[in-house]
Amino acid sequence: MTLDPSRHRIALFVTCLVDAMRPRVGFAALRALADAGCDVVVPEAQTCCGQPALNSGDRATATDFARRNVAMLEDYDAIVVPSGSCAGTIRCHYPELLADDPEWSARAEAVAAKTWEILAYLDARGWRPEGVTLPATATYHDSCSGLRELGIKAQPRRLLGAVDGLDLVPLAGEETCCGFGGTFCVKYPAISNAIADEKAAAVEATGAGLLLAGDLGCLMNMAGKLHRRGADVRAFHTIEVLADMADGPAIGEAQ
């Protein structure tokens, strides 16, 4: 996936969870993108990407979301999303959903080709945080969709390497699902809970005080499990750290 660095007009696709549960991630994304020289617009008409419907087998509703969002996003130079799962839905699944529709197929392909998860986008631009200091030890969880659909692995680690004072330690099973999986945790709560317990134990074993990732769903799931286990670990979206906004309440803490 290539990036034309001369084109800067960006649509920030905020995502449902960020809007409803952690708006701070959206503001951090705006700050980092502006610092990277982008002209950022938050389209007022945006809504869900359609992933929950798609994961539940409701392709008709997911297709309706795809058409709506393609029409909303197609005039921007790039679409940037602070979530690997939502970015993966637009990039990987919109072309599949609209493949048999002559009116929409090419439009979906064009939008997919310029959709980026935010950490991958900032890394591709060559942006690095400047003047950001966070004296802490952190560990990193690779979210499933970002890793497997979009190939996001080294990018967040390169970006975090520019944060002064931050020591990033490896996490055993860093590529293993946290148990959230969108609707998976609702359909299979016992399995989801067992997976989350294993993930939380691995996080605790690192001795890190911070848990970072690029998907709010994963972070909320892991933060909740860590809290219930009494672990002294605080969870943040990676973009909050990179935008120098990790000085407030962590995910799951009182605002």
Beta strands, then each sheet from edge to edge (+ up, - down):
strand 1: 9-12
strand 2: 39-41
strand 3: 78-81
strand 4: 115-117
strand 5: 133-140
strand 6: 164-169
strand 7: 210-213
strand 8: 234-237
sheet 1: 2+ 1+ 3+ 4+
sheet 2: 6+ 5+ 7+ 8+
end
